[in-house]
Amino acid sequence: MMRASHATAGAPTPVQFEVRPSNFDDRQAIYDVLMRSEVFGRADAECVDAMFLETWQSPPREDSYRWLSCWHDGRMIGFACYGPESLTDRTWDLFWICVSSEARGRGAGQALIAAAESQARQAGGRLMVIYTSSTPKYAPARRLYERAGFARVAVVPDYYAEGDDLNIYWKRL
Ligand SMILES: CC(C)(COP(=O)(O)OP(=O)(O)OC[C@H]1O[C@@H](n2cnc3c(N)ncnc32)[C@H](O)[C@@H]1OP(=O)(O)O)[C@@H](O)C(=O)NCCC(=O)NCCS
């Protein structure tokens, strides 16, 4: 379990988050966080749910998905899914990160990304890579990655759709 707090000049009382490995009981809360995200829809939530089930239903492998849940005041408010990229030398991916829309802007995203990096580093990770979209609704995610020290190292034009580029973020762990 990791504890994180975040304070700003306007917010003297640090907000306390608890970031811990998810357990199977977090399945519905993860689904709900995605459905309330105002960014992702049912298809995304179903895709994450299938990844979540696969993690618990398959024998653990070196490249199994890892999950982190972020708690505040007894409520799960966000999660991250990350893990090693198959067939690479210790490159890890952050596959998903999402915080409930009503809980944003208080450091939960930062706490989740810091915990994913720290866990990957402890497991011997060398690099972390994140794929994201260039569209305005992903601007908070791009800022989060840049603030966490990730560099945008590649852009693949029109990857997701016409006018919706793939941005690849990269950080040495
Ligand atoms: C991207 C996302 C995970 C960020 O989560 P978050 O919890 O809002 O992230 P943080 O609170 O750590 O940072 C957000 C902002 O709040 C600010 N902040 C953090 N703690 C703060 C505090 N205690 N007081 C005031 N501001 C604070 C940060 O500086 C940051 O500001 P900026 O966006 O202007 O740079 C969230 O916006 C989200 O779930 N988006 C939808 C899903 C998504 O896009 N996922 C990524 C797909 S690739």
The ligand as a Tripos MOL2 file, in Angstrom:
@<TRIPOS>MOLECULE
LIG
   48    50     1     0     0
SMALL
NO_CHARGES

@<TRIPOS>ATOM
      1 C1         -6.0220   12.2090  -16.7040 C.3       1 LIG1
      2 C2         -6.6410   12.0080  -15.3230 C.3       1 LIG1
      3 C3         -6.4060   10.5420  -14.8980 C.3       1 LIG1
      4 C4         -5.9770   12.9450  -14.3040 C.3       1 LIG1
      5 O1         -6.5130   12.6520  -13.0140 O.3       1 LIG1
      6 P1         -6.5410   13.7580  -11.8290 P.3       1 LIG1
      7 O2         -6.8150   13.0240  -10.5730 O.co2     1 LIG1
      8 O3         -7.4050   14.8860  -12.1800 O.co2     1 LIG1
      9 O4         -5.0070   14.2330  -11.8780 O.3       1 LIG1
     10 P2         -4.3030   15.2260  -10.8430 P.3       1 LIG1
     11 O5         -5.2930   15.7130   -9.8430 O.co2     1 LIG1
     12 O6         -3.0830   14.5350  -10.3350 O.co2     1 LIG1
     13 O7         -3.8550   16.4140  -11.7940 O.3       1 LIG1
     14 C5         -4.8560   17.1770  -12.4680 C.3       1 LIG1
     15 C6         -4.6920   18.6550  -12.2280 C.3       1 LIG1
     16 O8         -5.0000   18.9490  -10.8740 O.3       1 LIG1
     17 C7         -3.9220   19.7060  -10.2930 C.3       1 LIG1
     18 N1         -3.8970   19.3460   -8.8690 N.ar      1 LIG1
     19 C8         -3.4470   18.1920   -8.3440 C.ar      1 LIG1
     20 N2         -3.6180   18.2250   -7.0070 N.ar      1 LIG1
     21 C9         -4.1760   19.4140   -6.6950 C.ar      1 LIG1
     22 C10        -4.6080   20.0230   -5.4850 C.ar      1 LIG1
     23 N3         -4.4930   19.4130   -4.2930 N.pl3     1 LIG1
     24 N4         -5.1730   21.2320   -5.5500 N.ar      1 LIG1
     25 C11        -5.3220   21.8680   -6.7280 C.ar      1 LIG1
     26 N5         -4.9360   21.3370   -7.9180 N.ar      1 LIG1
     27 C12        -4.3770   20.1250   -7.8950 C.ar      1 LIG1
     28 C13        -2.7340   19.2770  -11.0490 C.3       1 LIG1
     29 O9         -1.6780   20.2300  -10.9680 O.3       1 LIG1
     30 C14        -3.2940   19.1840  -12.4460 C.3       1 LIG1
     31 O10        -3.4250   20.4540  -13.0390 O.3       1 LIG1
     32 P3         -3.3160   20.6560  -14.6340 P.3       1 LIG1
     33 O11        -4.2170   19.6290  -15.2990 O.co2     1 LIG1
     34 O12        -3.7580   22.0550  -14.8500 O.co2     1 LIG1
     35 O13        -1.8910   20.4160  -14.9900 O.co2     1 LIG1
     36 C15        -8.1600   12.3520  -15.3320 C.3       1 LIG1
     37 O14        -8.3270   13.6370  -15.8990 O.3       1 LIG1
     38 C16        -9.0110   11.3590  -16.0840 C.2       1 LIG1
     39 O15        -9.4040   10.3240  -15.5460 O.2       1 LIG1
     40 N6         -9.3020   11.6750  -17.3680 N.am      1 LIG1
     41 C17       -10.1670   10.8220  -18.1530 C.3       1 LIG1
     42 C18        -9.5110    9.5200  -18.5080 C.3       1 LIG1
     43 C19        -8.2500    9.7060  -19.3360 C.2       1 LIG1
     44 O16        -8.1220   10.5860  -20.1580 O.2       1 LIG1
     45 N7         -7.3210    8.7690  -19.1180 N.am      1 LIG1
     46 C20        -6.0890    8.7210  -19.8400 C.3       1 LIG1
     47 C21        -6.3020    8.0440  -21.1330 C.3       1 LIG1
     48 S1         -4.8130    7.7670  -22.0070 S.3       1 LIG1
@<TRIPOS>BOND
     1     1     2 1
     2     2     3 1
     3     2     4 1
     4     2    36 1
     5     4     5 1
     6     5     6 1
     7     6     7 2
     8     6     8 1
     9     6     9 1
    10     9    10 1
    11    10    11 2
    12    10    12 1
    13    10    13 1
    14    13    14 1
    15    14    15 1
    16    15    16 1
    17    15    30 1
    18    16    17 1
    19    17    18 1
    20    17    28 1
    21    18    19 ar
    22    18    27 ar
    23    19    20 ar
    24    20    21 ar
    25    21    22 ar
    26    21    27 ar
    27    22    23 1
    28    22    24 ar
    29    24    25 ar
    30    25    26 ar
    31    26    27 ar
    32    28    29 1
    33    28    30 1
    34    30    31 1
    35    31    32 1
    36    32    33 2
    37    32    34 1
    38    32    35 1
    39    36    37 1
    40    36    38 1
    41    38    39 2
    42    38    40 1
    43    40    41 1
    44    41    42 1
    45    42    43 1
    46    43    44 2
    47    43    45 1
    48    45    46 1
    49    46    47 1
    50    47    48 1
@<TRIPOS>SUBSTRUCTURE
     1 LIG1         1 GROUP 0 **** ****
